[in-house]
Amino acid sequence: MFNDASSNSDVLVASDAIGMGLNLNISRIIFSTLQKFDGVEVRDLTVPEIKQIAGRAGRYKSNFPIGEVTCLNADDLPLLHSSLDYPSPVLERAGVFPNFDLLYMYSRLHPKHGIHKILEHFMDNAKLSEHYFIANCDELLKVAAIIDTLPLSLHDKYLFCISPVEMDDDISSQGLTQFATNYSNNGLVRLREIFTPGTLKVPTSHTALKELESIHKVLDLYVWLSYRLEESFPDRELASSQKAICSMLIEEFLEGQGWQRPRTKRLTQKSRSISLISQETRQKF
């Protein structure tokens, strides 16, 4: 957006994800807060996180070689200043991840092996210097073990392996398995194939909350796949809207438990008519 000379956009509102390697023509970063909820507690941003986000302003060879950083709240300025002045930690080792090109070359040496065996062999035999280590690939291996028998290309199998799925979550893993199976059979995955019409309600128990969170993960997975296999996963808009509804229902439950959440516009009851993973689909796995 900011790299497009014809764009009329002057302001970008973003989460802390903006610090994850985006190179944009940004002259100023303004922190609305220096805290975040990390899934467990609300905490201060770490020094590396603050530096990564602040570093989006004033990129080398951009339109703004010198950037500016500030905060909405003056009380946050001391933490911002101390973090920017604090020396960056020295990384003694770096993790490397087996990308597709490496696995493809390795598969040429072992043409009869499936992706699960290829991953295992690669990690067992990879030789690295003392400055590197193989990143944790447990989730990749769990996915590979499930989809290895499907008639998919190595590239497609790798894509499913690196997708954002929690294989220890039953509903999430069932969703991925169904997506991969339908894709291998038909080359087309409609969201409604594993969802049945229904109306979601605000969870009334922690068990119901966990199920709703799992459904949210399945919808997020569909959206992720739709950006990489756009023609085969055409229901991105539907998945995104249902994911947003799940988020709002989860938020309502948490508010009822005493959690404080930013106020958002509530959807009408009519808008909450969405689909649930069918019992029939769950029983297949």
VENHUUR-V161953 format. One record per run of one state. SS is the DSSP state (A for helix, B for strand, O for the rest). FROM is the first residue (numbers start at 1). TO is the last residue. If there is no record, write none. Layout:
SS|FROM|TO  SS|FROM|TO
This chain:
O|1|15  A|16|19  O|20|25  B|26|26  O|27|27  B|28|31  O|32|34  B|35|37  O|38|41  B|42|44  O|45|46  A|47|54  O|55|56  B|57|57  O|58|67  B|68|71  O|72|73  A|74|85  O|86|93  B|94|96  O|97|99  A|100|109  O|110|114  A|115|125  O|126|131  B|132|134  O|135|137  A|138|147  O|148|153  A|154|161  O|162|169  A|170|186  O|187|190  A|191|193  O|194|194  B|195|199  O|200|205  A|206|228  O|229|235  A|236|256  O|257|268  A|269|272  B|273|277  O|278|278  A|279|283  O|284|285
